[in-house]
Amino acid sequence: MKDHYKEIFGEDSLYFDTKHVLKTVSGIGSIPDAYVINLSRAELYVVEIELASHPVYDHIVKQLTKFINGIENIDTRNQIIDMLYDEIDSDLVLRATVQKAIGSPDIYRFVSKLLSKPPRIVIIVDKKTPEIKEACRVLKYKTDILEFQTFVREDAPNVKAHLFVPLCGAEKVEVKGKEERERKIPEHYKDWQSLFNWVEDNVKDVTKALESNIISINPSEVTKAVHGRYLCFYREKPTTKSIFAAFLLTKKALKVG
């Protein structure tokens, strides 16, 4: 898994498998498998690598609960800050990479800010089971369950293939898709009034006439309100259940639903 951390967490991520015990106030400790820093998102991940065959509550949840309780200990959090800072500062190339990414030479402050907010817990398992998903609901921090499977070719044991869904990749695609959709929407499709100003005059005339006729059915009960690109008509209070008609405009036509 370590060989593929950039594909999982993002190209600008850093992986630290330094073993540092996270202790609770009572002194109960636990060691995460790794820490990952995503530089562009300024996020810290605490990584636990598990097998689905492990007892869910006795092993996985108990282990992660120790992680979380340890992180909430101020002294331990400061130790983690020092540990991550020392790892970065001791490597000239890594230090330069981080300074360039954050736009500042103050790496210690950057790491401190990472630890000032709850980290994301990432459980990497060979199989995502309903039991694991259900068990992780009790954890206080945001928890991602990532299924990481390895396949070996029968006639060549050294040839392996890995199957997983990148943590950051899916989010980037979603954001990119949203941005593209927003760019494709013409200005006159932003809201109802923009649409009305854009359509042909005869469509405006028909829309006004029909709107007036609908309101006249019962002026004391029928109300209207704009909802995005739609002009909606309601019975009494405007709720989605009370909509009985909706207008949508095109350049040359009024569509009524």
C-alpha positions in Angstrom: 0.0 0.0 0.0 2.8 2.4 0.8 4.1 2.2 -2.8 0.7 3.6 -3.9 0.0 6.3 -1.3 0.2 9.2 -3.9 -2.4 7.5 -6.0 -4.6 7.0 -3.0 -4.2 10.4 -1.2 -3.1 12.6 -4.1 0.1 13.5 -5.9 1.0 16.2 -3.4 0.7 14.0 -0.4 3.5 13.0 2.1 3.6 9.6 3.8 5.1 9.0 7.2 5.3 5.6 8.7 7.1 6.8 11.8 5.9 4.8 14.8 4.7 7.2 17.5 2.5 6.1 20.3 -0.7 8.1 20.8 -1.6 8.1 24.5 -4.8 8.9 26.3 -4.8 10.9 29.6 -4.8 7.6 31.5 -1.6 6.5 29.6 -3.2 3.9 27.3 -1.3 4.0 24.1 -1.7 3.0 20.5 0.4 3.3 17.3 -1.1 4.2 14.0 0.3 2.5 10.9 1.0 5.8 9.2 0.4 9.6 8.9 -0.3 11.2 5.6 -0.3 15.0 4.9 -2.1 16.3 1.8 -0.4 19.6 1.1 -2.9 21.2 -1.2 -5.9 20.4 1.0 -3.9 21.0 4.2 -5.3 17.8 5.7 -3.8 15.2 8.0 -4.8 11.5 7.7 -4.2 8.9 10.4 -4.0 5.6 8.6 -4.9 2.2 9.9 -4.2 -0.9 7.7 -6.4 -3.8 8.6 -7.8 -7.1 7.4 -11.5 -7.6 7.2 -11.1 -10.9 9.0 -10.0 -9.1 12.2 -12.7 -8.8 14.9 -14.3 -5.5 14.1 -15.1 -4.1 17.5 -12.4 -5.8 19.5 -9.6 -4.8 17.2 -10.4 -2.2 14.6 -12.8 0.1 16.6 -10.8 -0.3 19.9 -7.6 0.6 18.0 -9.1 3.6 16.4 -10.7 4.8 19.6 -7.2 4.8 21.2 -5.9 6.8 18.2 -8.7 9.4 18.6 -8.3 9.7 22.4 -4.6 10.0 22.0 -4.8 12.8 19.5 -7.1 14.7 21.9 -4.3 14.7 24.5 -2.5 18.1 24.1 0.9 16.7 25.1 0.6 13.9 22.6 -0.6 16.3 19.9 2.5 18.4 20.5 4.7 15.4 20.2 3.1 14.5 16.8 3.7 18.1 15.6 7.4 17.8 16.6 7.7 14.4 15.1 6.2 15.4 11.7 8.2 18.7 11.7 11.5 16.8 12.4 10.8 14.3 9.6 10.3 17.1 7.1 13.0 19.4 8.4 15.7 16.7 8.3 15.2 16.1 4.6 16.4 19.0 2.4 14.4 17.9 -0.6 11.2 17.3 1.4 11.6 20.6 3.3 11.9 22.5 0.0 8.9 20.7 -1.4 6.7 21.6 1.6 7.9 25.2 1.7 7.1 25.6 -2.0 3.6 24.0 -1.6 2.6 26.1 1.4 4.2 29.3 0.2 6.1 29.9 3.4 9.3 28.8 5.2 7.4 28.3 8.4 6.8 24.6 8.3 6.3 24.2 12.0 3.3 26.6 11.9 1.8 24.7 9.0 2.1 21.4 10.8 0.6 23.0 14.0 -2.4 24.2 12.1 -2.9 20.7 10.7 -3.1 19.3 14.2 -5.4 22.1 15.4 -8.4 20.4 13.7 -9.5 16.8 13.8 -7.6 14.5 11.3 -9.3 12.2 8.9 -9.2 8.6 9.9 -8.5 6.2 7.0 -9.0 2.5 7.3 -7.5 0.5 4.5 -8.9 -3.0 4.3 -8.8 -5.9 1.9 -12.6 -6.0 1.9 -15.1 -3.4 2.9 -17.8 -5.3 4.9 -21.1 -4.0 6.3 -19.8 -4.8 9.7 -16.8 -2.5 9.3 -19.0 0.3 7.9 -21.5 -0.1 10.8 -18.8 -0.2 13.4 -17.1 3.0 12.2 -20.3 5.0 12.7 -19.5 5.2 16.4 -16.2 7.0 15.9 -16.1 10.7 16.6 -14.0 11.7 13.6 -14.6 11.5 9.9 -13.6 8.0 8.9 -13.0 6.8 5.3 -13.0 3.1 4.6 -10.8 2.3 1.6 -10.9 -1.2 0.0 -7.4 -2.1 -1.3 -7.2 -5.5 -3.1 -4.2 -7.2 -4.5 -4.3 -9.8 -7.3 -1.5 -12.1 -8.2 -1.1 -13.7 -11.6 -1.3 -17.5 -11.3 1.6 -18.2 -13.7 3.8 -15.3 -12.4 3.5 -14.7 -8.6 5.7 -11.6 -8.8 3.2 -9.9 -11.2 0.6 -8.1 -9.1 -2.3 -5.8 -9.7 -4.0 -3.6 -7.2 -7.6 -2.5 -7.1 -8.7 0.6 -5.1 -10.6 3.9 -5.5 -8.4 7.0 -4.8 -9.6 9.0 -1.8 -8.9 12.4 -3.5 -9.5 11.3 -7.1 -13.2 10.8 -6.8 -13.7 14.2 -5.1 -11.6 16.0 -7.7 -13.7 14.4 -10.5 -16.9 15.4 -8.8 -15.7 19.0 -8.3 -14.4 19.2 -11.9 -17.7 17.9 -13.2 -19.6 20.5 -11.2 -17.4 23.3 -12.5 -17.8 22.1 -16.1 -21.6 21.9 -15.7 -21.6 25.4 -14.3 -19.5 26.7 -17.1 -21.8 25.2 -19.7 -24.9 26.9 -18.3 -25.6 30.0 -20.3 -26.1 33.3 -18.4 -29.8 33.4 -19.2 -30.3 30.0 -17.6 -29.2 31.2 -14.2 -32.7 32.1 -12.9 -36.3 32.6 -13.9 -36.1 36.4 -14.5 -33.0 36.0 -16.8 -34.9 33.4 -18.8 -38.0 35.6 -19.1 -35.9 38.5 -20.3 -34.3 36.2 -22.9 -37.3 34.6 -24.6 -39.2 35.9 -27.6 -41.9 38.5 -27.0 -44.8 36.2 -28.0 -43.6 33.7 -25.3 -43.6 36.5 -22.7 -47.2 37.4 -23.7 -48.5 33.9 -23.3 -46.6 33.4 -20.0 -48.2 36.6 -18.5 -51.7 35.7 -19.7 -51.5 32.2 -18.3 -50.0 33.4 -15.1 -52.9 35.8 -14.7 -55.5 33.2 -15.4 -54.0 30.7 -12.9 -53.9 33.4 -10.1 -57.5 34.3 -10.9 -58.7 30.8 -10.1 -58.7 31.7 -6.4 -56.6 34.8 -5.5 -56.9 34.1 -1.8 -55.4 30.7 -2.0 -53.2 30.5 -5.1 -49.7 31.9 -4.6 -46.6 32.0 -6.8 -42.8 31.9 -6.2 -39.7 31.5 -8.2 -37.7 28.4 -7.6 -34.4 28.5 -9.6 -35.4 28.5 -13.3 -39.0 27.6 -12.5 -42.0 29.8 -11.7 -44.1 27.7 -9.3 -47.8 28.0 -8.3 -48.9 26.8 -4.9 -52.1 26.1 -3.0 -51.9 28.2 0.2 -48.4 28.0 1.8 -45.5 27.4 -0.7 -44.2 23.9 -0.1 -43.1 21.2 -2.5 -46.2 19.2 -1.8 -48.6 22.1 -2.5 -47.2 22.9 -6.1 -49.8 22.3 -8.7 -48.2 24.0 -11.7 -44.7 25.1 -12.8 -43.5 27.1 -15.7 -40.2 26.6 -17.6 -39.3 28.8 -20.5 -37.4 28.0 -23.7 -36.6 30.6 -26.4 -39.8 29.9 -28.4 -42.0 28.1 -26.0 -43.6 28.0 -22.5 -43.5 24.6 -20.9 -46.1 23.9 -18.2 -45.7 21.0 -15.7 
